[in-house]
Amino acid sequence: MAQKARKDRAKSNAAALTNLHIGTLVINTLFVLFHFLFKKRSIFLYVLLSIPSFICEFVLESSGRPKYDPSTKALQNAGEDLSAPGLTEYMFDVIWVTWASVVLAIFFGNWGWLLWTVVPAYGAFKGYSLLGMARGMAGLQGQQPDNATPVAGNRKQRRAA
């Protein structure tokens, strides 16, 4: 049963990575063609704001790609779950926002790159909320407020609390 789950995850990861690479190829090719054939867009902004997307794609590829034994073609490692929440999800968001920014830059000029500002803003928001949770957990650990009501119950239950 566990082998089936590994095979399903490997198949899902391979499909997600294939779609990711095809999408990146299409979007970036369209930008380059549009830049050289129709209207000039800032190549500097394109390269600068695409680097995080390429790094995220590389990390997703290296951690999520299934590994097979070359001689027997047996599955060795299914890769990390690419549908997992957290950092993996944030890396996909960075890639998708970059794609949207590239498309907006194609249609609306260099003003389209302003959409990309949501990436660091969202990262700062998540970091600040994480920092607030860490402060709250560190401040409450081992301390009870002075106005805390005594725990009801017998002596054994009070000791456990």
Summary of the structure (lengths in Angstrom):
residues: 161
radius of gyration: 24.0
end to end distance: 41.1
largest distance: 81.5
contacts: 392
relative contact order: 0.11
helix: 73%
strand: 3%
